């Protein structure tokens, strides 16, 4: 039982739960507790039950407070920042879609593309020029190479994936991985531009969910520990039992009646000396 207690006492604590326990612990039954058990004192059982209950409640409260502090931090920092970023992104999509509407893609016609100051009015020629521009790159760093449909075009090389990336920029940025197909690359660019509306719709949905979570979090972080009254009541009763059972008194003070250990030893020594003298 003592060995079990050494482990249990390290787990049943008001601190955050630990993942390991050492085979050393100061918590063990005192002589006063053992005496109370041996004499059938009914208060000792109540005390031991309360010890466990109070320890569990403190552990639950510790977990509750940790979650509350984390939630408060999200209310102060995370949610406001995320909501602001989403709103700015939605505005960015609005501006970019307005720009795109001013440079519409006409069916069966190619919108002119500029690369290194030269204009390309044919999809095939523009696609070939784009691939040749990739081959001519001497640095993986992003560089501006031209514009298309009101958006500037920047080219970069990703060493990790070993691929060229084209970034379209206006209010927001849209990255496209380029391949070896001259027509496929142009189609990828158009798809990225035409795909702004669905992306904005997703962004709006995420914003609505964030705002809902934000309001819920503000309410939740104001709540107090629901078992606080129970913890206070049991902790108070436990303190009363500790006083009643005299658990905090040194073990050697009370052994037999009102005599201390030192007094008993002295009495026995005097008796022994008296017997020797006789």
N, C-alpha and C positions, 0 to 999 in steps of 0.2 A: 504493500500500500504506500509505503514511503517512497519507493522508486517511482511509482505511478505519479505521486504528488509532485515529484521533481520535474516531470515533463508537463503535467497539467498546469502547474502554476505559471509556467513560461508562456503557455498559450492563452489561458484565461486572464488576460490583462486588459487594461483600458487603452493600451497603445495599439497601434496598427498591427494586424496579425503578422506573425513571423513565419518563415518558410522552414525553419529548422530549430531544434531545441538541443541544448547541451545537457549532459548528464550531471549537472551541478546546479543546485538551487537552494536558496536559504529557507524557503518555505517548508516547514515540517511541523508536526504536532509538538506543542510545548508540553512540559511536565504538568502544567496546570490543566491543559486540555486532556491529557492522558488521565490525570487524577479525576477530572470531572466525568470522563467516560467510565472509569472503573467504579466510581461511586454511583453511577446511574443518574447523573444530573441531567434533567430533561432539557435544560437550557443549552447544553453543548450541541445537541442534535439540531436545535433551532438555529444556533449560530453557524454550524457547518452548512446547513441548507442555505442560509442567508449569504454566507461567503460565496457560494457558487452562483446564486441568483444575482447578487450585486456585481460579481465579476462579469457575468454574461451581459447584464444591462450596460455596464461600462464599455464592454467591447462593441455592443450594438450602437451605443451612443457615439463611440469613436468613429465607427464606420459612417454613421449618419452625418457627423460633423465634417468628415473628410469630403463626402459627397456634396455637402452644402457649400463648403469653401470652394470646391471646384466649380460648382454651379454659379456662385457669386462671381468668380473670376471670368466665367464665360459671359455673364450678364454685363460685366464692366468692359471687357475687352473683345472677346470673340464675336459675339452677335452683332454689336455695333459696327465692327470692322467689316464683317462679312456682308451685312446689309448695305453698307456704304459702297463696297466694291461691286456688288450685284447691281445696284442702282446706276452706278457709273458705267458699267458694262452695257446695261440696257440702253442708256443714252448714247453710248458709242455705236451700238448697232443701229439706232435710229439715224444717226448722222451718216454712217456708212451706207445704209440702204438708200438714203436720200442722194448721196453721191452716185451710187450705182444706177439709180433711176434716171440720172442726168446723162449717163453713158450706157444706154441700153444695148443689149446684144440683139442684133437683127437676125432673124432666121435666114439661113443660107448665105449669110454675109459675115466676114471676119472683121471684128473691130480692130483698128490699127494698134500695133504694139511697138513700143520704142525700146531699143536695146543699144546701149552705148551711143546714144544720139542719133541712131539711124531708125527710120520708120519702116515697119513691115506691115503690108496690107494684105498679105496672103498667109493663111494658116500654115501651110507647109513650110514656107520660107521662114516664118516666125519661129516655128518649132525647131527647124534646123539651126537657126541662129542661136536659139536658147541652149541647145546641146553644145554647140561650138563654144559658146561663152563659158559653159561649165568646164570644158576641156582646157580653156585658156586660163583658168584660175591658178594663181601662184601661191595663194594663202587660203587657209580654211576660214579666216575671219569673214564676217558678213560685210558685203559691199553693195552699194546701190548700183544697179545696172540699167534701170529704165522705168517705164510706167505702162499701165494697162487699165483701161476703163476707169480712170480717175484715181487709181491706186499706184503708189510707188512700188517697185520690185527690187528686193534685195536678195543676193545670192550668197550662200554659205555652204561649207562642206562639213559634214558630221563624221569625224574620224571613228567614232564608236560603231556607228551603223554603216559606215563607208557609203554614204549617199549624199547627193546634193539636195539642198533645201531652198525653195523659193519662198520668200516672205512678202506678202502683200500688206501694205500699211496705209492707213488713213487715220481714223480715230482709234481703231483697234488693229491688231495684227493677226494675219491668217497664214499659217505655215503649211506649205505643200511639199511633200517628198517627190522629187523628180525621178523619172525613169529614162529608158532609152528610146521610147516611142515618141516621135515628134508630134503626132496628133494626140496621143494620150496625155502628154504634158499640158497641152493647151486645154484639153477637156477637164483635167484636174483643176486647173486654175479657174475655169468658169464654174465648175461645181462648187468650189470653195466660196466664190462670190455669191452664187445663187443660194447657197445653203445658210445664209445669215439669218433668215427669218425663222427657220426651225430652231436654230441655236438660241435666238432671242426668246422664243417661246419657252424653251427649257429653262433659260435663265430666269424668266418671270415666275415660273412654277417653283423654282428653288427659292426665289426671294419670298414668295408667299409662305412657303414652309418655314423658312428662317424666321420670319416675322411672327408666325404662330408659335414656334418654339421659344422665341424671345419672350413673348408675353407669358407663356406657361412657366418659363424659368424664373421670371421676376416674382411670380406668385409663390413658387416652390421654395425659393431661397429665403423667403420670409418666415417660413414655418419653423416652429420650435420642435425639439425632440419630443415625440408623442408620449414617451414613457418616462418623462422627467419626474412627474409626481411619484410614480411607483419607485423609481430609483432613489429619490430623496427619502421617501418613507422607509424603504428597506435599509438604506445606509444609516439612517438615524437609529432604527431599531438595532442594527448590528453594533453601532457604537455603544448603545445602552447595554447590550449583552456583553461586550468586551469589558465594560466597567463592572457589570454585575459578576462576571466570572473572574475578574481580577487578572485578565490575561496579560496585562502589561506590567505586572509585578515580577521582579526577578525570581527565578525558580527556587533559589535557595532560601528565600525569606520565610515561606510557610511550608513546614514539613509535618509537624505534629503539634496540634493545638496552637498556642500563641508563641511557642518557643522557636527561635531561629536555629539554624544548623550550628552556628558558632556557639550559641548558648548551650545546646545539647552536648556538644563536644567538650565544652569547658566543665559542664556538670559531671560528665563521665570521667574526665581526667582527675577531677577533684576526688571523686569516689574511689578511683583506682589508687591514688596516692594515699588516701585514708586507709585503704585495705592494706597497703604495703607497710605503713607505719605500725599498724596493729600487729 
